[in-house]
């Protein structure tokens, strides 16, 4: 399903594909989340790594990929590189590096100490990435002045928000689903917000209130009312919804 010029959703997965560049884009894997929770006294099943590898394997079998781009928050623990986190990050990299020409991580707010992994594994770590007329940033910071003035990009891909939408009918809530958000910046350029890959990153609820959004780009630079959620769920499938302004009675 094409959601912007040259950008497609891969099947029902939380993954985008930039066809011209044979680039698979995912975000917010948050490898190391279970270790961080255990350190804080909360013990949860270790599903994160398996989910990331399952999604990557399915995506690589569905589209031709030369490069994999992780649009931020590849890792989770803020203040160090955790022991188990390091091992699981290595498993993801060892899965990807023999299969594609290039692995690129666009730095997110959780990606501290990720540079230590570059001593052993050949992947790129950047603050932003431009492929043709598509700019990819994590989305935890405001767009820099140079990024705004750069007229060579027409579509912005961000993450960080972990968007999900809760739908209801007259009886009550039907369910809460991860989703892409597709819309426009105030200057007319396109913006795509990626859903989180991490199974525990259920996400921020999509609303019409700017104050509820985590990303300053969504809060300050996007026409919220025109955002279109596109649900991606392996049970529900891919389901495109009307703009948020038309969904008020169902949210």
N, CA and C of each residue as an Amber inpcrd file, in Angstrom:
protein
   753
   0.8440000  -1.1920000   0.0000000   0.0000000   0.0000000   0.0000000
   0.8830000   1.2470000   0.0000000   0.7360000   2.1110000  -1.0070000
   1.5200000   3.3330000  -1.0930000   0.8810000   4.4190000  -0.2260000
   1.6710000   5.0310000   0.6540000   1.1300000   6.0540000   1.5600000
   1.6540000   7.4410000   1.2320000   2.6660000   7.5150000   0.3890000
   3.1850000   8.7790000  -0.1190000   3.9740000   8.4200000  -1.3620000
   4.3560000   9.4010000  -2.1520000   5.0840000   9.1090000  -3.3820000
   6.3290000   8.2840000  -3.0960000   6.3270000   7.0470000  -3.5790000
   7.4910000   6.1860000  -3.4350000   7.6560000   5.5100000  -2.1020000
   6.6990000   5.6950000  -1.1660000   6.7850000   5.0760000   0.1590000
   5.5820000   4.1580000   0.3550000   5.8550000   2.9010000   0.6850000
   4.8040000   1.9000000   0.8320000   4.8490000   1.2910000   2.2280000
   3.6950000   0.7780000   2.6730000   3.6570000  -0.0780000   3.8570000
   3.9380000  -1.5060000   3.4050000   4.7720000  -2.2150000   4.1400000
   5.1050000  -3.5930000   3.8060000   4.0740000  -4.5190000   4.4310000
   3.1730000  -5.0460000   3.5750000   2.1250000  -5.9580000   4.0380000
   1.4050000  -5.3320000   5.2240000   1.2180000  -6.1040000   6.3270000
   0.5450000  -5.5510000   7.5080000   1.5600000  -5.2700000   8.6260000
   2.8130000  -5.0610000   8.2320000   3.8930000  -4.8850000   9.1980000
   4.1160000  -3.4110000   9.5370000   4.6840000  -3.1220000  10.7090000
   5.0420000  -1.7440000  11.0770000   6.3500000  -1.3410000  10.4130000
   6.3490000  -1.3860000   9.0830000   7.5650000  -1.1430000   8.3080000
   7.2040000  -0.4260000   7.0240000   8.0470000   0.5250000   6.6410000
   7.8640000   1.2610000   5.3850000   8.9560000   0.8440000   4.4050000
   8.6490000   0.9850000   3.1150000   9.5870000   0.6090000   2.0670000
   9.6990000   1.7520000   1.0750000  10.9200000   2.2320000   0.8880000
  11.1820000   3.2730000  -0.0980000  11.6880000   2.5650000  -1.3480000
  10.7950000   2.3950000  -2.3030000  11.0460000   1.4930000  -3.4290000
  12.2380000   1.9070000  -4.2650000  12.3440000   3.1890000  -4.5770000
  13.4150000   3.6630000  -5.4480000  14.8000000   3.3570000  -4.8860000
  14.9070000   3.3440000  -3.5660000  16.1980000   3.1340000  -2.9090000
  16.3060000   1.7390000  -2.2910000  15.3050000   0.9070000  -2.5090000
  15.2800000  -0.4500000  -1.9460000  15.6210000  -0.4080000  -0.4520000
  14.9500000   0.5060000   0.2280000  15.2410000   0.7520000   1.6430000
  14.0570000   0.3630000   2.5140000  14.3080000  -0.4610000   3.4980000
  13.3120000  -0.8290000   4.5000000  13.5140000   0.0650000   5.7140000
  12.4290000   0.6710000   6.2020000  12.5250000   1.6000000   7.3250000
  11.6340000   1.1120000   8.4620000  12.2390000   0.9030000   9.6230000
  11.4890000   0.5780000  10.8370000  11.9670000   1.5150000  11.9400000
  11.2950000   1.4750000  13.0890000  11.6830000   2.3980000  14.1680000
  11.2660000   1.8500000  15.5230000  11.9040000   2.3930000  16.5490000
  11.5010000   2.1570000  17.9360000  11.4270000   0.6670000  18.2670000
  12.5380000  -0.0230000  18.0130000  12.6180000  -1.4370000  18.3960000
  12.8280000  -1.5890000  19.8990000  13.4890000  -0.6130000  20.5160000
  13.7020000  -0.5820000  21.9710000  14.2530000  -1.9020000  22.5060000
  15.2690000  -2.4170000  21.8140000  15.9750000  -3.5940000  22.3130000
  16.5920000  -3.2530000  23.6800000  16.4090000  -4.1330000  24.6400000
  16.9150000  -3.8990000  25.9950000  15.8460000  -3.4520000  26.9690000
  14.6140000  -3.3090000  26.4880000  13.5350000  -2.8340000  27.3610000
  13.3090000  -3.7680000  28.5410000  13.2740000  -5.0880000  28.2920000
  13.0060000  -6.0400000  29.3790000  14.1150000  -6.0110000  30.4300000
  15.3710000  -5.8440000  29.9770000  16.4790000  -5.7540000  30.9280000
  16.3370000  -4.5180000  31.8080000  15.9530000  -3.4090000  31.2070000
  15.7710000  -2.1700000  31.9620000  14.6540000  -2.3240000  32.9850000
  13.5470000  -2.9640000  32.5820000  12.4360000  -3.1800000  33.5140000
  12.8600000  -4.1050000  34.6590000  13.6430000  -5.1530000  34.3490000
  14.1090000  -6.0790000  35.3880000  14.9950000  -5.3630000  36.4000000
  15.8430000  -4.4540000  35.9120000  16.7010000  -3.6800000  36.8160000
  15.8880000  -2.8100000  37.7660000  14.6670000  -2.4670000  37.3370000
  13.7820000  -1.6440000  38.1680000  12.8040000  -2.4860000  38.9800000
  12.9490000  -3.8110000  38.9070000  12.1200000  -4.6980000  39.7120000
  10.8710000  -5.2000000  39.0360000  10.7370000  -4.9720000  37.7350000
   9.5610000  -5.4340000  36.9900000  10.0010000  -6.4960000  35.9880000
   9.5080000  -7.7110000  36.1530000   9.9490000  -8.8230000  35.3120000
   8.8680000  -9.1540000  34.2970000   9.2140000  -8.9970000  33.0390000
   8.2680000  -9.2250000  31.9460000   8.9020000 -10.1920000  30.9530000
   8.0810000 -10.9190000  30.1880000   8.6220000 -11.8820000  29.2180000
   9.5070000 -11.2020000  28.1770000  10.5270000 -11.9020000  27.7440000
  11.4730000 -11.3490000  26.7690000  10.9750000 -11.6470000  25.3440000
  10.0880000 -10.7940000  24.8730000   9.5210000 -10.9460000  23.5370000
  10.0970000  -9.9610000  22.5200000  10.7610000  -8.9210000  23.0020000
  11.1400000  -7.8170000  22.1140000  12.0400000  -8.2770000  20.9600000
  13.1040000  -8.9900000  21.2730000  14.0470000  -9.4250000  20.2410000
  13.3680000 -10.3220000  19.2220000  12.5790000 -11.2770000  19.6850000
  11.9040000 -12.1920000  18.7610000  10.9880000 -11.4300000  17.8140000
  10.2670000 -10.4550000  18.3250000   9.3660000  -9.6870000  17.4710000
  10.1480000  -8.9080000  16.4110000  11.2330000  -8.2790000  16.8240000
  12.0300000  -7.5050000  15.8620000  12.5470000  -8.4170000  14.7470000
  13.1080000  -9.5610000  15.1230000  13.6400000 -10.4840000  14.1210000
  12.5410000 -11.0480000  13.2330000  11.3840000 -11.3460000  13.7980000
  10.2560000 -11.8580000  12.9990000   9.8220000 -10.8330000  11.9560000
   9.7000000  -9.5660000  12.3770000   9.2660000  -8.5170000  11.4510000
  10.2990000  -8.3090000  10.3530000  11.5700000  -8.2890000  10.7250000
  12.6200000  -8.1160000   9.7290000  12.6340000  -9.2650000   8.7330000
  12.5150000 -10.4730000   9.2310000  12.5420000 -11.6260000   8.3240000
  11.3590000 -11.6000000   7.3600000  10.1760000 -11.2970000   7.8590000
   9.0000000 -11.2200000   6.9920000   9.1640000 -10.1270000   5.9410000
   9.6420000  -8.9800000   6.3720000   9.7980000  -7.8600000   5.4460000
  10.8330000  -8.1700000   4.3680000  11.9460000  -8.7680000   4.7590000
  12.9950000  -9.0740000   3.7890000  12.5520000 -10.1270000   2.7820000
  11.5960000 -10.9420000   3.1750000  11.0440000 -11.9410000   2.2550000
   9.9970000 -11.3520000   1.3180000   9.4870000 -10.1700000   1.6300000
   8.4000000  -9.5770000   0.8530000   8.8780000  -8.5280000  -0.1490000
   9.9430000  -7.8150000   0.1780000  10.4350000  -6.7470000  -0.7040000
  11.9410000  -6.8880000  -0.8850000  12.4360000  -6.3440000  -1.9820000
  13.8670000  -6.3940000  -2.2770000  14.5540000  -5.2520000  -1.5250000
  15.4580000  -5.6050000  -0.6310000  16.0520000  -4.6230000   0.2750000
  17.5650000  -4.5840000   0.1130000  18.0930000  -3.3980000  -0.1600000
  19.5400000  -3.1810000  -0.1650000  20.0210000  -2.5750000   1.1430000
  19.1440000  -1.7590000   1.7730000  19.5400000  -1.1330000   3.0340000
  18.3780000  -1.1650000   4.0240000  18.7170000  -1.3570000   5.2750000
  17.7420000  -1.2880000   6.3660000  18.0530000  -0.0430000   7.1800000
  17.0210000   0.7600000   7.3980000  17.1560000   1.9900000   8.1720000
  16.3300000   1.8540000   9.4450000  16.9540000   2.0290000  10.5840000
  16.2450000   2.0420000  11.8660000  16.1550000   3.4970000  12.2860000
  14.9370000   4.0340000  12.2620000  14.7340000   5.4760000  12.4550000
  14.6820000   5.8490000  13.9370000  15.6670000   5.3790000  14.6710000
  15.8160000   5.7970000  16.0570000  15.2820000   4.8350000  17.0900000
  15.8800000   4.9340000  18.2840000  15.5700000   4.0760000  19.4280000
  15.7050000   2.5970000  19.0790000  16.8310000   2.2870000  18.4620000
  17.2240000   0.8940000  18.2430000  17.3680000   0.2150000  19.5960000
  18.0140000   0.9250000  20.5460000  18.1880000   0.3950000  21.8980000
  17.2870000   1.1450000  22.8720000  17.2460000   0.6780000  24.1340000
  16.3230000   1.2760000  25.0950000  17.0020000   1.9460000  26.2800000
  17.9950000   1.3140000  26.8910000  18.5480000   1.8050000  28.1550000
  19.2940000   3.1260000  27.9240000  18.9420000   4.1380000  28.6940000
  19.4920000   5.4820000  28.5060000  20.9550000   5.6140000  28.9150000
  21.2860000   5.1160000  30.1190000  22.5330000   5.5300000  30.7620000
  23.6940000   4.5690000  30.5810000  23.5170000   3.5550000  29.7720000
  24.6060000   2.6000000  29.5350000  24.2150000   1.6750000  28.3840000
  25.1300000   0.8050000  28.0440000  24.8370000  -0.2830000  27.1200000
  24.7110000  -1.5350000  27.9730000  23.4830000  -2.0020000  28.1640000
  23.2400000  -3.1300000  29.0560000  23.8690000  -4.4140000  28.5450000
  24.1270000  -5.3340000  29.4570000  24.7740000  -6.6050000  29.0810000
  23.8940000  -7.4050000  28.1240000  22.6390000  -7.5940000  28.5020000
  21.7210000  -8.3440000  27.6340000  21.3550000  -7.5040000  26.4190000
  21.2070000  -6.1980000  26.6210000  20.9130000  -5.2890000  25.5220000
  21.9820000  -5.3980000  24.4330000  23.2440000  -5.3900000  24.8430000
  24.3490000  -5.5050000  23.8920000  24.2490000  -6.8140000  23.1020000
  23.9720000  -7.8990000  23.8000000  23.8720000  -9.2140000  23.1500000
  22.7270000  -9.2320000  22.1390000  21.5850000  -8.6570000  22.5120000
  20.4280000  -8.6930000  21.6230000  20.6010000  -7.7410000  20.4370000
  21.2140000  -6.5830000  20.6550000  21.5390000  -5.6990000  19.5370000
  22.4630000  -6.4080000  18.5520000  23.4230000  -7.1360000  19.0900000
  24.3500000  -7.8890000  18.2310000  23.6070000  -8.9290000  17.4050000
  22.6110000  -9.5830000  17.9970000  21.8380000 -10.5850000  17.2550000
  21.0930000  -9.9540000  16.0880000  20.5310000  -8.7740000  16.3060000
  19.8350000  -8.0870000  15.2150000  20.8220000  -7.7160000  14.1150000
  21.9630000  -7.1650000  14.4900000  22.9580000  -6.7560000  13.5040000
  23.5230000  -7.9560000  12.7540000  23.7750000  -9.0510000  13.4480000
  24.2970000 -10.2500000  12.7870000  23.2630000 -10.8700000  11.8590000
  21.9930000 -10.6880000  12.1750000  20.9360000 -11.1430000  11.2690000
  20.9120000 -10.2930000   9.9980000  21.0710000  -8.9740000  10.1550000
  20.9080000  -8.0660000   9.0190000  22.1390000  -7.9460000   8.1260000
  23.3150000  -7.8210000   8.7160000  24.5000000  -7.4470000   7.9430000
  24.8380000  -8.4100000   6.8020000  24.6480000  -9.7130000   6.9500000
  24.9250000 -10.5950000   5.8070000  23.8470000 -10.5210000   4.7120000
  22.7000000  -9.9310000   5.0230000  21.5620000  -9.9700000   4.1050000
  21.3800000  -8.6970000   3.2870000  21.9490000  -7.5960000   3.7480000
  21.7560000  -6.3160000   3.0560000  23.1050000  -5.6210000   2.8790000
  23.1260000  -4.6190000   2.0180000  24.3700000  -3.8950000   1.7560000
  24.7130000  -2.9150000   2.8660000  23.6760000  -2.4380000   3.5690000
  23.9060000  -1.3260000   4.4930000  22.8550000  -1.3440000   5.5940000
  23.2940000  -1.1350000   6.8220000  22.3980000  -0.9260000   7.9670000
  22.7000000   0.4640000   8.5160000  21.6590000   1.2900000   8.6140000
  21.8190000   2.6710000   9.0740000  20.8840000   2.9080000  10.2530000
  21.4220000   3.4290000  11.3380000  20.6060000   3.8320000  12.4810000
  20.5750000   5.3500000  12.5320000  19.3780000   5.9090000  12.4410000
  19.2010000   7.3500000  12.6310000  19.0160000   7.5650000  14.1260000
  19.9090000   8.2710000  14.7210000  19.9930000   8.3400000  16.1840000
  18.7000000   8.8640000  16.8190000  18.2110000   8.1150000  17.8190000
  17.0700000   8.5320000  18.6150000  17.5080000   8.9110000  20.0200000
  16.5740000   9.3280000  20.8510000  16.9170000   9.7790000  22.1930000
  17.3760000   8.6490000  23.1120000  17.0820000   7.3820000  22.7590000
  17.5360000   6.2450000  23.5680000  18.8610000   5.6630000  23.0800000
  19.3940000   6.1710000  21.9710000  20.5330000   5.4960000  21.3350000
  21.8900000   5.9280000  21.8730000  21.9390000   6.2690000  23.1440000
  23.2060000   6.5630000  23.8030000  24.0630000   5.2900000  23.8660000
  25.3730000   5.4510000  23.7240000  26.3390000   4.3610000  23.8250000
  26.2490000   3.3620000  22.6620000  25.3850000   3.6250000  21.6990000
  25.2900000   2.7100000  20.5590000  26.5810000   2.7310000  19.7420000
  27.3040000   3.8320000  19.8110000  28.5690000   3.9400000  19.0920000
  29.5420000   2.8310000  19.5030000  29.4160000   2.3170000  20.7170000
  30.2910000   1.2390000  21.1750000  30.1200000  -0.0220000  20.3410000
  28.9250000  -0.2210000  19.7860000  28.6720000  -1.4040000  18.9560000
  29.3870000  -1.3000000  17.6130000  29.7400000  -0.0960000  17.1960000
  30.4090000   0.0780000  15.9020000  31.8450000  -0.4420000  15.9110000
  32.4000000  -0.6940000  17.0780000  33.7480000  -1.2420000  17.1510000
  33.8040000  -2.6390000  16.5400000  32.6490000  -3.3380000  16.5820000
  32.6190000  -4.7260000  16.1180000  31.7150000  -4.9230000  14.9180000
  30.6990000  -4.0660000  14.7620000  29.6980000  -4.2950000  13.7230000
  29.6510000  -3.1020000  12.7690000  29.6060000  -3.3980000  11.4940000
  29.7220000  -2.3770000  10.4570000  28.3530000  -1.7950000  10.0900000
  27.8820000  -0.8860000  10.9190000  26.6520000  -0.1670000  10.6070000
  26.9120000   1.3210000  10.7730000  26.0600000   2.1400000  10.1550000
  26.2110000   3.5880000  10.2270000  25.3080000   4.1500000  11.3120000
  25.7590000   5.1930000  11.9650000  24.9870000   5.8980000  12.9850000
  24.9820000   7.3690000  12.6090000  23.8000000   7.9120000  12.2850000
  23.6950000   9.2860000  11.7850000  22.5970000  10.0210000  12.5440000
  22.6170000  11.3350000  12.4740000  21.5740000  12.1410000  13.1070000
  20.3670000  12.3530000  12.2050000  20.5910000  12.2800000  10.9080000
  19.5100000  12.3820000   9.9360000  19.9600000  11.6630000   8.6770000
  19.0180000  11.3330000   7.8350000  19.3420000  10.6490000   6.5940000
  18.4190000  11.1610000   5.5010000  18.9980000  11.5450000   4.3840000
  18.1880000  11.9550000   3.2420000  18.4310000  10.9900000   2.0920000
  17.3350000  10.4220000   1.5860000  17.3620000   9.5780000   0.4070000
  16.5250000  10.2640000  -0.6610000  17.1700000  10.8370000  -1.6660000
  16.4290000  11.5790000  -2.6720000  15.6610000  12.7100000  -2.0330000
  14.3320000  12.7210000  -2.2430000  13.5070000  13.7950000  -1.6780000
  12.8270000  13.3920000  -0.3760000  13.3910000  12.3800000   0.3070000
  12.8490000  11.9120000   1.5860000  13.8720000  12.1490000   2.6920000
  13.4610000  12.8290000   3.7560000  14.3110000  13.0790000   4.9220000
  13.7990000  12.2330000   6.0770000  14.7220000  11.5520000   6.7480000
  14.3730000  10.6990000   7.8880000  15.0810000  11.2180000   9.1340000
  14.3040000  11.5270000  10.1690000  14.8350000  11.8710000  11.4940000
  14.0320000  11.0830000  12.5230000  14.5550000  11.0170000  13.7480000
  13.7970000  10.2640000  14.7520000  12.5250000  10.9920000  15.1590000
  12.6140000  12.3060000  15.3600000  11.4140000  13.0690000  15.6850000
  11.3230000  13.5410000  17.1110000  12.3620000  13.2780000  17.9100000
  12.3280000  13.7160000  19.3060000  12.7590000  15.1620000  19.4770000
  13.2790000  15.7660000  18.4170000  13.7020000  17.1630000  18.4520000
  12.9390000  17.9620000  17.4080000  12.9050000  19.2610000  17.6120000
  12.3510000  20.1350000  16.5880000  13.2090000  20.0480000  15.3250000
  12.6020000  20.2950000  14.1840000  13.3980000  20.3890000  12.9630000
  14.3740000  21.5510000  13.0900000  15.6200000  21.3020000  12.7320000
  16.6220000  22.3560000  12.7600000  16.3510000  23.3530000  11.6460000
  16.8650000  24.5500000  11.8100000  16.6450000  25.5900000  10.8020000
  17.1490000  25.1470000   9.4330000  18.2940000  24.4770000   9.4270000
  18.8330000  23.9980000   8.1630000  17.9450000  22.9570000   7.5030000
  17.3130000  22.1090000   8.3280000  16.3950000  21.1080000   7.7820000
  15.1490000  21.7680000   7.1930000  14.6460000  22.7810000   7.8800000
  13.4720000  23.4910000   7.3700000  13.7760000  24.1840000   6.0350000
  14.9460000  24.8020000   5.9510000  15.2960000  25.5760000   4.7660000
  15.7420000  24.6990000   3.5980000  16.0210000  23.4430000   3.8710000
  16.4560000  22.5190000   2.8200000  15.2560000  22.1840000   1.9330000
  15.2450000  22.7230000   0.7260000  14.0970000  22.5330000  -0.1720000
  14.2060000  21.2690000  -1.0140000  15.2460000  20.4610000  -0.7880000
  15.4420000  19.2720000  -1.6220000  14.6400000  18.0660000  -1.1450000
  14.0460000  18.1510000   0.0440000  13.1960000  17.0440000   0.4780000
  11.7280000  17.4560000   0.4490000  10.8750000  16.4790000   0.1100000
   9.4360000  16.7200000   0.0160000   8.6330000  15.8730000   0.9880000
   9.2480000  14.8230000   1.5250000   8.5660000  13.9430000   2.4860000
   9.4560000  13.7520000   3.6990000   8.8810000  13.8920000   4.8790000
   9.5890000  13.7000000   6.1400000   9.0740000  12.4310000   6.8000000
   9.9880000  11.5420000   7.1670000   9.6320000  10.3350000   7.9180000
  10.1870000  10.4800000   9.3270000   9.3090000  10.3310000  10.3240000
   9.7130000  10.4230000  11.7230000   9.2050000   9.1970000  12.4900000
   9.6620000   9.0860000  13.7210000   9.2160000   8.0110000  14.6140000
   8.9610000   8.6440000  15.9860000   9.4240000   8.0020000  17.0520000
   9.3970000   8.5480000  18.4210000   8.0120000   8.5390000  19.0640000
   6.9790000   8.7720000  18.2780000   5.6410000   8.9440000  18.8400000
   4.9880000   7.6320000  19.2570000   5.3720000   6.5200000  18.6250000
   4.7080000   5.2250000  18.8440000   3.1830000   5.3620000  18.6730000
   2.7000000   5.8910000  17.5620000   1.2610000   6.1930000  17.4730000
   0.3850000   4.9480000  17.5040000  -0.7200000   5.0590000  18.1930000
  -1.7470000   4.0180000  18.1960000  -3.0960000   4.7190000  18.2980000
  -4.1180000   4.0620000  17.8090000  -5.4420000   4.6820000  17.8230000
  -6.4310000   3.7510000  18.4930000  -7.2240000   4.3040000  19.3990000
  -8.2870000   3.5620000  20.0710000  -9.6040000   3.9310000  19.4020000
 -10.3160000   2.9230000  18.9290000 -11.6030000   3.1410000  18.2700000
 -12.7230000   2.5880000  19.1350000 -13.8770000   3.2310000  19.0670000
 -15.0150000   2.7680000  19.8580000 -16.2980000   2.9090000  19.0470000
 -17.3070000   2.1790000  19.4670000 -18.6380000   2.3370000  18.8920000
 -19.5900000   2.7430000  20.0100000 -20.8760000   2.6100000  19.8060000
 -21.8530000   3.0330000  20.8150000 -21.7900000   2.1890000  22.0850000
 -21.2250000   1.0090000  21.9810000 -21.1370000   0.1120000  23.1450000
 -19.8740000   0.3920000  23.9580000 -18.7950000   0.6950000  23.2720000
 -17.5440000   0.9480000  23.9770000 -16.3560000   0.8030000  23.0540000
 -15.1650000   0.6460000  23.6490000 -13.9360000   0.5810000  22.8740000
 -13.8530000  -0.7290000  22.1120000 -13.5710000  -0.6340000  20.8240000
 -13.3960000  -1.8200000  19.9900000 -11.9890000  -2.3740000  20.1710000
 -11.0200000  -1.4990000  20.2120000  -9.6390000  -1.9350000  20.3700000
  -8.6780000  -0.7880000  20.1770000  -7.4170000  -1.0640000  20.4670000
  -6.3520000  -0.0700000  20.2820000  -5.3240000  -0.6770000  19.3420000
  -4.9670000   0.0570000  18.2990000  -4.1590000  -0.5010000  17.2370000
  -2.9850000   0.4260000  16.9030000  -1.7980000  -0.1540000  16.6690000
  -0.6930000   0.6660000  16.1780000  -1.0180000   1.1890000  14.7890000
  -0.4790000   2.3440000  14.4610000  -0.8080000   2.9250000  13.1660000
   0.3030000   3.8300000  12.6540000   0.3430000   3.9630000  11.3360000
   1.0800000   5.0440000  10.7010000   0.2120000   6.2970000  10.8040000
   0.8450000   7.4400000  10.7980000   0.1360000   8.7150000  10.6620000
   0.6790000   9.4110000   9.4240000  -0.2200000   9.7530000   8.5080000
   0.1950000  10.3610000   7.2430000  -0.5210000  11.6950000   7.0890000
   0.2400000  12.7420000   6.7950000  -0.3840000  14.0550000   6.6520000
   0.5630000  15.0650000   6.0600000   0.3750000  16.3230000   6.4480000
   1.1570000  17.4230000   5.8830000   1.7300000  18.3160000   6.9710000
   2.9270000  18.7990000   6.7130000   3.4770000  19.8820000   7.5120000
   2.7820000  21.1840000   7.1100000   2.9570000  22.1960000   7.9160000
   2.3120000  23.4870000   7.6160000   2.8170000  24.1030000   6.3090000
   4.0350000  23.7230000   5.8940000   4.5610000  24.2740000   4.6380000
   4.1480000  23.4660000   3.4160000   3.2960000  22.4510000   3.6310000
   2.7630000  21.6740000   2.5160000   3.4960000  20.3820000   2.2300000
   4.6480000  20.1890000   2.8300000   5.3810000  18.9430000   2.5960000
   4.7530000  17.7990000   3.3950000   4.9740000  16.5800000   2.9250000
   4.3510000  15.4020000   3.5220000   5.1020000  14.9730000   4.7790000
   4.3850000  14.3440000   5.6860000   5.0050000  13.7690000   6.8760000
   4.3930000  12.3980000   7.1360000   5.2510000  11.4420000   7.4500000
   4.8410000  10.0840000   7.7990000   5.4240000   9.7640000   9.1620000
   4.5610000   9.3650000  10.0890000   5.0130000   8.9080000  11.4080000
   4.9150000   7.4000000  11.4540000   6.0220000   6.7480000  11.7950000
   6.0770000   5.2860000  11.8270000   5.5490000   4.7400000  13.1480000
   4.8680000   3.5980000  13.1120000   4.5180000   2.9210000  14.3630000
   5.7520000   2.2770000  14.9730000   5.7000000   2.0120000  16.2500000
   6.8150000   1.3360000  16.9250000   6.8080000  -0.1480000  16.5760000
   8.0080000  -0.7090000  16.4810000   8.1570000  -2.1550000  16.2970000
   8.1010000  -2.8760000  17.6410000   8.6550000  -2.2660000  18.6790000
   8.7000000  -2.9150000  19.9910000   7.3310000  -3.3140000  20.5020000
   7.2250000  -4.5440000  20.9600000   5.9310000  -5.0840000  21.3810000
   5.4160000  -4.3860000  22.6420000   6.3090000  -3.8680000  23.4650000
   5.8980000  -3.1980000  24.7000000   5.6960000  -1.6940000  24.5170000
   6.0210000  -1.1920000  23.3430000   5.8590000   0.2330000  23.0600000
   4.4910000   0.4520000  22.4130000   3.4400000   0.2950000  23.2090000
   2.0730000   0.3440000  22.6910000   1.6980000   1.7280000  22.1950000
   2.3750000   2.7530000  22.6710000   2.2920000   4.0200000  21.9970000
   1.4010000   5.0690000  22.6040000   1.5430000   6.2530000  22.0320000
   0.7470000   7.3970000  22.4270000  -0.5910000   7.3500000  21.6950000
  -1.6450000   7.6330000  22.4010000  -2.9630000   7.6450000  21.7900000
  -3.0910000   8.8400000  20.8510000  -3.5380000   8.5600000  19.6360000
  -3.7290000   9.6090000  18.6370000  -4.9760000  10.4120000  18.9900000
  -4.8360000  11.7210000  19.0700000  -5.9660000  12.5940000  19.3990000
  -5.8930000  13.8590000  18.5410000  -6.8690000  14.7390000  18.7350000
  -6.8590000  16.0390000  18.0630000  -6.1940000  17.1210000  18.9080000
  -5.7610000  16.7500000  20.1070000  -5.1300000  17.7140000  21.0110000
  -3.6160000  17.7050000  20.8170000  -3.0410000  18.8230000  20.4280000
  -1.6070000  18.9130000  20.1850000  -0.7900000  18.5870000  21.4350000
  -1.3170000  18.9390000  22.5850000  -0.5650000  18.7740000  23.8210000
  -0.2840000  17.3160000  24.1620000  -1.0120000  16.3900000  23.5550000
  -0.8330000  14.9700000  23.8840000   0.3100000  14.3280000  23.1090000
   0.8770000  15.0170000  22.1260000   1.9000000  14.4000000  21.2820000
   3.2910000  14.5730000  21.8770000   4.1050000  13.5350000  21.7450000
   5.4630000  13.5530000  22.2680000   6.4150000  14.3030000  21.3460000
   6.2580000  14.1110000  20.0470000   7.1830000  14.7070000  19.0970000
   6.8810000  16.1900000  18.9110000   7.8920000  17.0560000  19.0700000
   7.6610000  18.4800000  18.8210000   7.3130000  18.7640000  17.3540000
   7.7030000  17.8810000  16.4670000   7.3430000  18.0620000  15.0620000
   5.8370000  17.9010000  14.8860000   5.2690000  16.8760000  15.4950000
   3.8190000  16.6850000  15.4190000   3.0850000  17.7890000  16.1690000
   3.6010000  18.1760000  17.3140000   2.9320000  19.2070000  18.1250000
   2.8840000  20.5510000  17.4120000   4.0140000  20.9180000  16.7780000
   4.1800000  22.3010000  16.3450000   4.1410000  22.5230000  14.8370000
   4.3770000  21.4870000  14.0500000   4.5880000  21.7230000  12.6230000
   3.6470000  20.9490000  11.7100000   2.7610000  20.1670000  12.2730000
   1.8810000  19.3120000  11.4700000   0.4390000  19.7900000  11.5920000
  -0.3150000  19.6630000  10.5180000  -1.7540000  19.9580000  10.5630000
  -2.4470000  18.7210000  11.1350000  -2.6730000  18.7370000  12.4390000
  -3.1610000  17.5590000  13.1620000  -4.4970000  17.0660000  12.5980000
  -5.3970000  17.9820000  12.3050000  -6.7550000  17.6070000  11.8760000
  -6.7510000  16.8060000  10.5810000  -5.7020000  16.9750000   9.7750000
  -5.6440000  16.2950000   8.4810000  -4.8820000  14.9710000   8.5320000
  -4.3090000  14.6410000   9.6750000  -3.5710000  13.3830000   9.7870000
  -4.4910000  12.1880000   9.5550000  -4.0360000  11.2460000   8.7260000
  -4.7900000  10.0230000   8.4600000  -4.0950000   8.8460000   9.1450000
  -4.7630000   8.1970000  10.0990000  -4.1850000   6.9860000  10.6800000
  -4.3700000   5.8060000   9.7210000  -3.3330000   4.9960000   9.6160000
  -3.4200000   3.7510000   8.8470000  -3.0120000   2.6260000   9.7860000
  -3.9950000   1.8620000  10.2140000  -3.7710000   0.7660000  11.1550000
  -2.9650000  -0.3360000  10.4730000  -1.9610000  -0.8550000  11.1910000
  -1.2360000  -2.0420000  10.7360000  -1.2480000  -3.0530000  11.8760000
  -1.8490000  -4.1840000  11.6160000  -2.0000000  -5.1940000  12.6520000
  -2.0330000  -6.5540000  11.9580000  -1.2630000  -7.4960000  12.4560000
  -1.1700000  -8.7890000  11.7750000  -2.4660000  -9.5760000  11.8370000
  -3.3680000  -9.2320000  12.7260000  -4.6860000  -9.8780000  12.7600000
  -5.7180000  -9.0630000  11.9970000  -5.7230000  -7.7620000  12.1910000
  -6.7020000  -6.8940000  11.5250000  -6.3000000  -6.6140000  10.0810000
  -4.9900000  -6.5610000   9.8130000  -4.4910000  -6.2070000   8.4970000
  -4.1700000  -4.7270000   8.4100000  -4.2490000  -4.1750000   7.1940000
  -4.0000000  -2.7540000   6.9580000  -5.3390000  -2.0790000   6.7330000
  -5.5920000  -1.0160000   7.5070000  -6.9060000  -0.3730000   7.4510000
  -6.7160000   1.1310000   7.4860000  -7.0340000   1.7970000   6.3760000
  -6.8810000   3.2440000   6.3000000  -8.1360000   3.9400000   6.8120000
  -7.9320000   4.8900000   7.7240000  -9.0350000   5.6240000   8.3320000
  -9.1160000   7.0350000   7.7540000 -10.2530000   7.6980000   7.9100000
 -10.3730000   9.0950000   7.4720000  -9.4860000  10.0070000   8.3210000
  -9.3350000  11.2630000   7.9190000  -8.5620000  12.2160000   8.7230000
  -9.1150000  12.3370000  10.1440000  -8.2490000  12.7140000  11.0770000
  -8.6480000  12.7690000  12.4790000  -9.8590000  13.6680000  12.7140000
  -9.9870000  14.7440000  11.9590000 -11.1190000  15.6580000  12.1400000
 -12.4510000  14.9620000  11.8980000 -12.4500000  13.8990000  11.0970000
 -13.6720000  13.1580000  10.7970000 -13.8910000  11.9720000  11.7060000
 -12.9100000  11.7120000  12.5880000 -12.9870000  10.5200000  13.4370000
 -13.4020000  10.8210000  14.8670000 -13.7340000  12.0780000  15.1490000
 -13.9720000  12.5080000  16.5240000 -14.9960000  11.6510000  17.2370000
 -16.0420000  11.2420000  16.5560000 -17.1170000  10.4680000  17.1860000
 -16.7360000   9.0130000  17.4410000 -15.5910000   8.5850000  16.8960000
 -15.2050000   7.1730000  17.0280000 -13.9380000   6.9900000  17.8640000
 -13.4200000   8.0750000  18.4230000 -12.1630000   8.0040000  19.1910000
 -12.4170000   8.1790000  20.6930000
